[in-house]
Amino acid sequence: MFLAEVADTESTYTTFDIFMLLFTILIAVGLVRLLLQRPRKNVFAIGFGTVCLLVFLVADFKMISGW
């Protein structure tokens, strides 16, 4: 019975998930580039990028756990 119920459920994977993962990678690359700047660092941009990356990482975790 249990296997039949599992087989009936559909995957919640959509093509939007790919864009979410790509945006997360893009934000991470941007944050690393901001952190590696030598002469002056933009503290506001680093903070904003960190918050955005954390939000996207949590969203990606919830999205992937729902697959």
C-alpha positions in Angstrom: 0.0 0.0 0.0 2.7 2.4 1.0 4.6 1.9 -2.3 1.5 2.5 -4.3 0.9 5.8 -2.5 4.4 7.0 -3.1 4.2 6.1 -6.8 1.1 8.2 -7.2 2.6 11.4 -5.8 4.0 13.8 -8.4 7.3 15.6 -8.2 7.2 19.3 -7.3 10.2 20.0 -9.5 9.7 22.9 -11.9 11.9 24.8 -14.3 11.9 27.8 -12.0 14.0 25.8 -9.6 16.9 26.0 -12.1 16.7 29.8 -12.1 16.6 29.8 -8.3 19.8 27.8 -8.1 21.5 29.9 -10.8 20.6 33.1 -9.0 22.0 31.7 -5.8 25.3 30.9 -7.5 25.3 34.4 -9.1 24.8 36.0 -5.7 27.6 33.9 -4.1 30.0 34.8 -6.9 29.2 38.5 -6.5 29.7 38.3 -2.7 33.0 36.6 -3.1 34.1 39.3 -5.6 33.0 42.0 -3.1 35.0 40.4 -0.3 38.1 40.1 -2.4 38.2 43.9 -3.3 41.5 45.4 -2.2 41.5 49.2 -1.9 38.0 50.0 -0.4 35.3 47.6 0.5 31.6 48.5 0.2 30.2 47.5 3.5 26.6 48.1 2.6 26.9 45.9 -0.5 28.6 43.1 1.4 25.9 43.2 4.0 23.1 43.3 1.4 24.7 40.4 -0.5 25.1 38.3 2.6 21.4 38.8 3.5 20.4 38.0 0.0 22.6 34.9 -0.1 21.2 33.6 3.2 17.6 34.1 2.0 18.3 32.3 -1.2 20.1 29.5 0.5 17.1 28.9 2.8 14.7 29.1 -0.1 16.9 26.6 -2.1 17.0 24.2 0.9 13.2 24.3 1.3 12.8 23.9 -2.5 15.2 20.9 -2.7 13.7 19.2 0.4 10.3 19.3 -1.3 11.5 17.4 -4.4 
